[in-house]
Amino acid sequence: MERLTESSLLTTKQEDPQASAWLIDNVLHPFENGTGAAQLYNNFVSDKNKVGPQYVPEAKTLSLDWGVHTLASASGAVLTYALAGKVAGAALGAVAEKAGIEGTAGSILTSATTGQILGAGLLDFAKAPNQNETRLGNAAGSMAAFGVFGAGNELLGASKAAADSAILTGLGRIAVGATGGLTSMETSHLVTNALGVKNDLTLDDAFRTAASGAFINVAMPVVQRGLEKVVDGLQQKTMNLDDVQHEIYSRLLTEKAMQLPQVRIDGEDPTKGIAGKSGDIEPKAKASDTPNARPTKPTETGDEPRLILLKQQFDAKARDAQIKQVATELSDFVGGTKQSLHAAIYDFRLKDPAVEQIVVDAFNKAAADGKDVKIAFFQPPEKTAGGQGIAQTDGEVAGDAAPAEQAITHGPSPELLAKFDPRIQIQHVTQADAASSIPDAFSDVLGNARPAGGLAPRLVDLQNGKEGDLSGGVGTHGILGGGKLMHNKYMVRDAGTADAAIWTGSTNWTDDAFGSQDNNIIQFFHAKGLAAAYDKDFDQMWSKGAIAGTGKDLHTTVNSGDGQVTVAFSPGDGAFIDAEYAKRFEAAKASISIASMVISSPEVLKALSDKIDQGVPVSGIYDGPQMRNVARAWGRGKSPESAEKLELWNKVSQHLVAKDSTPYSPEGIHDFMHNKMYSVDGVNSGTGSFNISMNATHNAENVVMMDNMPTQAVQLSTYIADLVKTYGGKGKGGGRTGTVASK
């Protein structure tokens, strides 16, 4: 970070001959000087044509004008540093990909922090130095600053106290930034003096660099996000995708409506443009008529399923509107409860207070009306019994790879839980082999010591500090995974009644899931047989407080017109789901479309490979960074199985495209291609929470497989084709990942 000293802010003149207005002198000029544009320009002109910094009036240290000068100059600096970091990061990523650099070295090389450090250093080296400065000194100082920013912010992100408090996070970033600024000043001073250029420091220099560093570290994420929006917007225009940029796909399908209508989300009523309910579904066909299904009892009539297909919104206004629209859809589903509502949700974190309130109010109203409302959420232990952290990237690929950047997904915060109905229950169940894994969050909130062990459940009312057998209100239950994930995203409403309904799909309850990821939601109404299966799965998790053994033999098939709907649940039926997916692909005769965050199941990869050999068109999309981690892990593996899976993947991936989503970081956007769906021959299709991976077979997941239901299959294949069009060209996420070699 270049030293923002008095000499770099002021010209040699103490008066502006043009008598510029205060705003120009004190804001615009410092901003221009902070960008370093003049210093870059001076590299390309002769001495007589060089320009000095813009005029800025002299100001007393720590005065109001001094503060304005410093912040304005830092604003200019953060913009150019962010640009330089993006360019350098992209270049490093290309180098790593081209050279096949993997493992720890590849992770470090392609990290956002490395790109920012290199970009800042190159930028300041490229600037013509001011008086008593050197290029190398300025470059070393900026690289030191961003090194401190990266390390400090990483430690801050790992702090539970900071994670639970926006104020502590802000203060922490200010402290880290000030430290980085001072480190920059001292590093630049030492290097410059070592090069024989006298470089004295003043108290004003220290105050100015500390303040500038604090501002840059706080503002950098905002500026980076803004640059991403600008770039994404330009890319979208280049791709002529303006017609889909502001749209959410939402459609109640019928056999008479095979097209894919779109609903605007620029503030319109989210229900407009959505058709009414279709007629009853008569049980005409037997489940056994579908060769790939293993039905239990086909028992049901009901309505056609309703699909909501979400795409990442690159425009901020469109994204905010889509987030609120999905929250309203969720609220409407909850609002339809007549007797009971049981929800199992992997990730429940809504940052926008208005959006959060939409969801919370819906649950509270249902509880206030006397309905049986329960919410089971995934609550991973921050430490395993052995003291090791759980490594996840969005919780999706653990077991398939060791992601470069790891995160631990937390359940709803105590602050969010406290907003529910005053009769709220927190039921916290431990496992005999994981007694030490009670999440610290609950230990802290409850003010109770962790129990030494045992299986007894504990019911706690946060509002009143009571324990015991509580009843009424909204029940919430943290489900422990024992090293695996409770990865569901479903609600079952009014199970056991004619009005039974289901909400499921790939969509978590987060701002990013609603507006920045590619996701889907599917709803079934008057679905008594399907709802019974979902409610049994929920009851098993709720009663155990864990996922082990749940979902076993719960796969259920019901008639739907001339087709069948099969639902199944892992981990109990995880192997069944994997086999059923492979069978459906093996039976394909005309086409296979697939959209899955990761595709690592050996059985599925083998089936897709065989279909390619037979000339069946295979197309689709996956998430590039997530799947790249998996492929690299296979490449590092020594077993024949790893080599075989990598060979299959290298073959299949040539027929798919990758969304080049933003690599995971705690504070960054989570814009994954998050769907888990397929469409075969325009007749059979499926979706749910289940990534097409072996790891998913051990998680708590659910799937919906729809056979001989062309309306849904066409809807999903059309949507997948649009994702391929969006991310497979020059736009965000363009292209394929290419092959990975075995090591």
N, C-alpha and C positions, 0 to 999 in steps of 0.2 A: 504494500500500500504506500503510494507516494506520500512523502511528508507534506502535510498541508500547513506549511509554515507561512509566516508573514511574507517572505520573499516570493512564495509561489502564488500568493493571492493578490499582491499589490503591484502596480507598475512603479516605475521610478518617480513618476509625477505624483504630486499630492493633491492635484486639482484636476478635475475633468473639464477640458476646454469646452466641451459641448453642454456642460451643466445638465447632465442626464438626470432624470427623475430618480427619486430614492429607490423605487422598486427595481429599476434597471441596474443601478449601481450596487445595491445591497443584496439582490436576489439573482437577477439574470446573469450578471457578470460573474459572480462567484460560481454559479452553476456551470457556465461555459468553461471557466478555468478548471473546475473539478473534472470535467470530461476529458481534459488533456488534448482536446482537438487541435489547439494551436501547436502543442509540442509534437504531435504526430505530423502536422502540416510542415513544420520546420525541417523535417527529415528530407524533404523533397525539393527545397528551394535553396538558393544561394544565401550567403550571410546577409547581403543587403536587403533581401526580400523576407527575411525571417520576421515573425511577429511576436510580440510579447503578450503576457496575460492581459486580460481585460481589466480596466480600471475598477478598483474597489477601494472605498474610503478607509482610512485607518480607523481602527476601533480599539478601545481599551479591553484588555483581557477580561472575559466573563461578563462583559456588558451585553445589553440586548442586541445591539448591532453585531457584536462579535459572535453571538450565538446564531443570528440569522445568517451571517457570512459562512460560518462553519457548517451549518446544516444544509445550506444551499449548495455549497461546494461538495459536500459529501453526497448529496442527491445526484449531482452530475457524475461523481465517481462511481456510485453504486450501479448506475445504468451501464456505463462502459465495462465495469468489471463483470456484471452479469452477462453481457453480450460476449465478452472474451471467454468466460467460463463455459458458455454454451458451445461456442465454436471449438474450443480446445477439447471439451468433453466428447463432442461428436467425432473429432479427429482421432482421439484415443480409442474410442469405441470401434472405429473403422480399422485402426491398426490392429487391435486385439482380435477382431474377427478375421481379418486377412491373414494374420500370422498364426492364428489358432492358439493364442495365449489363453490358458485356462487356469483353473484352480485359484489359489490365493493370489498369485500374480495377476491373473486376469481380473479377479474381483477388485483388486486395488487399482489396476490400470483403468478400469471402466467406471469407477465410482464417481459420483457427482463431485465429491470433495477433491479428488485428484484433478479432475478437469478444471475446477475453479481455481485451485492453487496454481496449476500450470498456466491457465489463461491470464490470471492476474500478473504473474511474473513476466510473461511474454509481452503483455500490454505495457507494463511500466518500463521494460527494457527497450521497447520500440519508441517510447517517448523521448524526445530530446530533453536532456536533464536541465533543470533550472540551475541558477548560480549555486556553487558549493554542493552540488549533487553529482552523482554518477549513475549511469544506466544500471550497472550491476548492483549498486547499493539500493536503488529504488526497487529493482526486481526482487532482490533478496528480502527487502523489507515487506513487500506485498505478499510474497509467498509465505513468509513467517506469519504474517497476520492471518491469512486464510487458513494456514495450518492450525493456528490456535482456535480460530472460529470453528473449524471442523471438529477438532478434538473436544473442545468445550461444549459445543452443541450436542455432540454424541453423548457425553456424560450427562448433560442436562436432560436429554431425552430418556435416559435410563433411570432418571430419578422419579420415583413414584410420587413424591410430594409435588414436584414441578408438573408432572403429568396431570395431576388432579386440580391444578390451579393455574388459570391463565395469567394471573398477576405474578405468581412466582416464576412462570416461564418467561414472561416479559422482562422481569428484573434480572433473571439469570442471563438472558441474551444480552442485556445491556452490560452486565458485568463481564461476560465473555468478550463482547465487542471492545470494551475499553481496554481489557487486558491485551487483546490482539493488536489494538492500535498502538499501545505503548511498546509492545514487542516489536512491531514494525519499525517504530522510530529508533529504538535502540539497535536493532539489527542493521538498518540502513546506515546509522551513524558509525557503527563499528566497521562495516565493509567499506564505506566511503573513506574513512580515515586510513584504513589499511591500504587503500589504493593511492594514498598520498594527497588526497584532497581534504583540506581542513574543513571540518563540518561540526560547528558548535551547536549545542542544544540550549534552548531557553525554557523557562517555565511555561511560557505561552505555547511553545511547540508541544509540550507534554499535555497541556489541557486540550489543545486543539486536536491532536491525534487521538487522544482517548475519547473525546466526544465524537469525532468522526468515525472511529472504529465501532463505538456503541451504536451509532445510527445505521451504519452499513450492515452490521450483523442483524439488526432488527428488521431493516427494510429489505434485505436481500431476498428472502423467500417471496415477498410480495412482488418485487420487481421481476423475479424469475417466473412467477406465475403469469404476470402480465405479458412477458415476452412470449411465453408459450401460447397464450391466447392469440397474440398477434400472428405468430407463425402459423398456428393452426387455422386461423381465419383465412390467411393468404393461401394456404395449401388447399383449403376447402374450395375457394373460388377457382383455383387452378384446375381442380378436378370437376368443376361444374356441378357441384353437389349442393348448391344453394337450396334446391328444392327439398332436400332432406335435413338440412342443418337445423331447422327449428321444429322438427317433427318427432312425435312419439307414435309408435305403432300400437294401436289399441283397437281391437275388433272382436265382437262376438260373432263367431263363425257359424254358418249354416251350410247345408249341402247346396243351397241355391246361390250362395255368395262365395265364389272361389277367388276373387281378387283381393288385393291387399290395400284397403283404404288407409288413409293417414289422418291423424287428428292433430291440429295445430296446438301448440302449447304456449302461445304468446299471450297468456292471461285468460284464455277462453275457459268456459266451464268444461272440466275434463270429461263429463259424460256426453257432451255433444258429439255427434258423429258416431256414437256407438249404438249399434242396433239393439232392439229389444230382445227379449228371450225368444228362443226358437221353440218349436213344438216339442212334445214329449218324445223321448227316445224309446222305441219299442224293442223288446227283447226278441228280435227276429233270428239272430244267428247264435249258434252255440259256441262257447269259448273254445271247445275242442276242435272247431273247424279251422282255427288259426294254427298253422304248424309250429310256430315258434313260441307259443304260449304254454305255460304250465298252470292252467287255471285251478282255482279251488272252486267255489260255488258261484256260478254266474247268476246273480240274483236281482239285477237292478234295472229300473227305468229312471229317466231323469232328463236334464237339459244338455244341450251341446256344451262342451267346455268353452271357456272364454279365455283367450290369450291376450296378454299385454306384452308387447315386444319393445324393449328399450334400446336406444342407441346413445352413445356418448354425445353429449351436447357441447360443442366447442365454444359457443357464444355464451357469455355469462348470464345474460338475461334469459335465454332459452333454457340453460341448465337450471337456474333457480326456479323457473316455471315448471319444469319437468319434475324437479324434486318435490315441489308442493303438490303437483298433480298426483304423483305416486302415493304420497302421504295421504292425500284425500281418498284415493282408491282404497288404501289400507283402512282408513277410518270408516269408510262406507261399509266395508266388509265386516268390520267389528261391530258397527252400528246395527247390522242385521241380525245380531244374536237374539234368540228367543229364550234359550235355556242355558247353553254352555258354550264356552269358547276356550280352547286349549291351544296354545301356541308354543312351538319349539323353534327357537331362533338362535343361530350361531353368533351373529354380530349385531348388536343393538346399540348404536351410538349416533345420535342425531345432533349435529352441532348447531344448526340454526334453531334458535329458541321458538320461532313461530312454527316451524315444521314439527319440532318435538312436541309442541303443545297440541297440534292436531292429533297426533297419535296418542299421547297420554290422555287427552280429554275423552277420546273414544273408549279407551279401556276403563277409565274412571266412571263414565256414564253407565257402561254395562255393569260394573260392580255395584254402583249406586242403585241400579234397577233390580238388584238381587240375583243377577246371573252368576253362574259358576265360571269364574275367570281364572285361568292359570297360565303362567308364562314360564316355560323352561328355557333357560339360556345356558350357553356354554361358558363355564367358568374354569379356565385352565389354571393349574397351580403355577406360580411363578418359579418355583423350584421343584424338581422331582425329589423323591425320597433320598436320592443320592446326591442332591445338591446341585444338579446340573440344570441349566435353563432349557426350556423347550424351544427348539428351533423350528420356526414356521415362516413362510412367506405367504401372507394372507391365509395361513392355515391350509394351503392347498396342496403342496407338493412334498410335505415331510414324508420320508420313507422312500421317495423316488429320487431325491437329490438332497444335497446340502447347500441351500441357497447362500449366495454371497452375503446378502443382507437379510438378517433374521428379525422377526418380530414376535411378540407374544400378544395374542388377541385377548383383551379383557372383556368380561361381561359388562352389563350396564353399570355405570358409576353409582356410588351411593347417593350422589346428588340427584341423579335421574330417578332412582328407585324411590327416593323420598317424595317425589312429585306425584306418585300414584295415590290412589284412594287411601285415606287414613287407616283403613283396616288392612292394609297391605301385609302380606306374610313373606318372610324370607325363610325358605326351608333349605337347610344346608346339610347335605348328607356326605359323610366321608366313607372311604373304602378301607377295609382292613389292612390292605397292603399299601395304602397311601395316606395314612393318618396324618403324616407330617406335611401333607400337601394342601391343607386348607389355605385358600388364598389369603394373603396378608391383608387385602382390602377389607375382608369381613372381620378378621381379627381386630383390626384397628377400629373399624366403625362400631363394633359391638362392645369393645372395651373388655373382652373376655379372653382369658388364656386359651390356647388351643387345647382341645382334649387330647389325652395321651393316646387314644386309639378307640377302637370299637365301632359298631355299626349303627348305633342309635341315632336317629335323626334329631335335629334340633330346630324348632320353630321359633323365630324371633320377630317381634314387632318393632321396627326401627323407631316409629313415632313415640311409642309408649314405653319402650325398654322392657317389654314383657317377654317371657319365654313360656313355652308350653304348647298345648294343643289348641291353636288358634283357628278360628273359622270365619268365613265371610270375606268380603273384599277381594282384591286381586292377589292371587297366590303366585309367587315367583320362586323359582327353584334353580339353583346353579347345578348343572350336570357336569360331573367330572368325567374325563375321558380315559384316565389311566394311561396316558401317553398318546391316545388317539383323540379324534375330534367329534363333538356333537355338532355336526355340520349342517343340520336341517335348517330349512327356512319355511316352515309350514304352519298353517292354522287349520284346525278342524272345528267346525261350528255346528252346534246342535246335533251331535252324534246320537244315533238311536232314534231319530225322528224323521218324518218325511221331508223336513226342510233341511236336512243335513247338507253341509257345504264344505268345500276344501279350498284352501289357498296354498299353492306351493310353487316351486320353480327354483331359479338360481339367485334370487335377489335378497341380499341381506338388508337389514334396516339401518342403513347409513346414508349420509349425504352422497358419498361417492357412488354407492351402489345404485341410488336413485337417479343420479344425473351424469356421472362421469364414466360409468362402465357400460358395457353391452350386456344386457341381462334380459330375463324373461320371467313372467308370472303367469301361471295357469290356474283357473278357477273352475271348480265343478259345483253345480247346484242340483238339489234334489238327488243327492248321491249317497244314499243310505248305506249301501254295501261298501263303497270305497271309504266313507267316513268311519265306518266301524273298524276297518283295518288301521287307519291312521290313529284312531283313538286308542286302540290296543297298544300300538307302538308308543304313543305318548304315555299311557299309563305305566308301561314297563319302565321307561326312563324315569318317570316321576316317582314311582315307588322305590326304585333302586338308588336313585340319585347318581347313576352311572350308566354307561352305555354297554358294558360287557354283556353279551348274550341277548341283547334286545333285538327285536325284529325277526326272530327265528320263526320260519314257516308262516309268516303273516302275508306272504304274497297272495294277492286276491285278484281275480278276473271277473269283470261284469260285462254284460252286453250293452252296447251303445248303437242302436240302429242295426245296421248290417255289420258293424264292427265290434271290437272288444277293447276294453281298457284294463290293463294290468298294472297294479301298483305293488311295489316291493320295498323292503327296508333292510339296510345293513346296520350293524355287522352280521346279524343273524343269517340273513340271506344274501350276504355280499358275494359269495361265489356264484349263487344263482343269478344275480344281476349281471355279473361279468359274462357268464355263459350265455344268457339271453341276448345281451347286446351283440356278442360275437355271432350267434345264430342268425340274428336279423340281418347282419351284414353279409353273412355267408349265403343267405337266400336271395340277395339282391340280383336283379336281372337287368335293370335299365339304368339306375343311377343311385349314388350314395352321396348325400350332403351331410357334413358334420361340422359342428362348432363346439369345441370343448377347450377349456382353459389349458388343460394338459391332456395328452393322449399317450399313455404309457402302458396300458394293459397289453401283455404279450398276445393274449388270445385275440383281442380286437385288431392289433397291428398285423397279426398273421392273416386274419380274415380280409382286411383291407388290401394287403399285399396280394393275396390270391385273386381278389376281384380285379385288381389292376392288371394282373397277368391274363385274366380272362377277357380283358377289354371293356369292363364295366366302368363308365366314367365315375371317378371319385373326386370330389371337390370339397372345399371347406376352409376353415380358419381356426387358428389356435393363438394363444398368447405367446409372443416371441420370447421375452425375458424369462417367463416361467418355464417354458418348455426347453429353452436353451440350457437352463440349470440341469434339467433332467438328462438331456443328451450329453452334456459334458460329464456328468456323473457316470453315465454308462461308458463314456470314452476313457475315463480313468479306471474303470473296473477291470479286474483281472479274470473274472469268471467267463466261461463260454456263454452263459445266459445273458450277461451284459453285452457281450459282443453281438449276440444274435438280435437282441432288442435294438441295439444301435443300427445294425444293418437294415432291419425292417423299417425303423424310423427314417433313416436316410432315404429309403425308397419311397415310403408313403408321403413324406413331407414335400417331395417334389411336386405333388399334386394339390398341395394346400398352400395357403398364404398365412403369414404371421402378422398379427397386430403388434407393432413395435411400441408397446405401452411403456409408460414411465417406470424405470426400475424402482423397486420398493425402497422407500425411506419413510421414517415415522412421520415426518412433517410434510411430505410431498403428496401430490395428488395420486390416488389409487385408481387408475383408469384402465384396469385390466379388461381384456376380452373375457368376460366372466361366465358366458353361457356354458351349458352342458347339455347339448341337444343333438339330435340327428333326424334325418328324413331319408327314407328308402323307397325308391320306385314311385314316389308321389302318392304312396298309399299308407305306409307305416311310418310312425315317428315316435319320438320320445323326448322327455326332458326331466328335470328335477335338480337336486343338489349334488348329484353324483358325477364327479369328474371321471373321465374314462381312464382310470388308473387303478393299479393294484392297491394303493394305499386307501383309496375310497372304499374298498371292500371291507376294510377294518374299522372305518369310521361309522358313526351313526348318520346315515344318509337315507334319502327316499327317491324313488324314480316313478315316473308315469310312462307306460308304454302303450301307445295307441295303434292298434292293428286294424287294417281294412277301414281306415278313416281318412279318406283322401283330402277332405277339407283342411284338417289340421296339418297333414303332411305337406300339402302345397303351401300353406301359410308359412311353415317353418323353412321349407326349401327356398321360398322366395326371399324370406328374411336373411337366411344364410348367404344367398347370392348377393344380396345388397351389402352385407358386411364385407364379403370378398371384394366387391367393387370399391367400397369405401377405403379399405385398408390395403388392398393388393396392388395399388398403383403408386402414384407419386405423392399421395397424401400421407397423413400421419399413419405410421405403421407399415409403410410400403414394403411389400415384397416377402421373400422367403428367407428362412434362416440359413439355408444351405446345409451341406453335410458336415458331420463331425467325425473326425478320425479316432480310432481306438489308439490308446497309448500303450 
